[in-house]
Amino acid sequence: MKPTDIAESSALPSDTATIRKPTVALALGSGGAKGLAHIGAIEEIVAQGYDIVAIAGTSMGALIGGIYAMGKLDVYRDWVSALAKMDVLKLVDWTFSGGGLIKGERIMETLRELIGDARIEELPLAFTAVATDLDREREVWLTRGPLFDAIRASIAIPTVFRPHTLSERRLVDGGLLNPVPVTPLIRETADYLFAVSVDGPPDVSTPEEVPATPTDATEGYRSRITDFIGKLMPQVGDRPREPGMLELLTQSMDLMQANLSRLRLAAYEPDLLIRLPRNVANVYEFYRARELIEQGRQQARTALAGWQPNRRLNGARAP
């Protein structure tokens, strides 16, 4: 045999060949600002070598999941982490008609300018936003059409946000019927099904006080807004603490959704449940983004460390 008869192989040795990442279908639950913990959870799941191939989200879970599906989670994370209390208030377009306190148009337009928009069916991974059809009294899975239309419908907390109309259907927060949407992912062929919930049992320890970011609130306009918000938010001072109207409403919904998600997760159990206490924050405390993102990361890290993988076969859990 001549030396020239020996061809050099360009193939990599078997031990250095690319190893396929385990795939994950991810359910992200509702929770308002508490749902910012989803960002940290997603980042930790990806950092530990998992490939997220499908997402179903309810309310804040739909927002975070949709932005991740667009590949813009880092942009949103940096933006929301810089928000102060007054910045959050500037995003609120108050109204007293149409079935809600907030129109929701200003925040949606801000997010479209920041993130862009896309059609759900053109995203690089499977995405489902879960909403509730008020008139038909049923759960709705939004898997086609403009992404932010689906998100706007899914975040429409009754009486807080106006209902969103799509195809002549009045849609509100999907958390009314499916707070942690595992069911849209059951038939996905991912290796594992993970769920992130922010409605776990309350933490009885005393939370640390987070100082407010200094802002110039001396202008008359801002002072009037602050006074108005004070009537909606918790009352503090020398008197015993009393919940504001908005907090009382959201606390009641949290309790309802926590019990509903517990029942649904018992019926449709994910391979891994990452759960944060439901009193980790109030639904409007977006100015605590950095803290909440880090809590989501730590909780995901802890859950993954104590988890024994059990691969699913063709969408069903292996025996």
Disulfide bonds with the S-S distance in Angstrom:
none
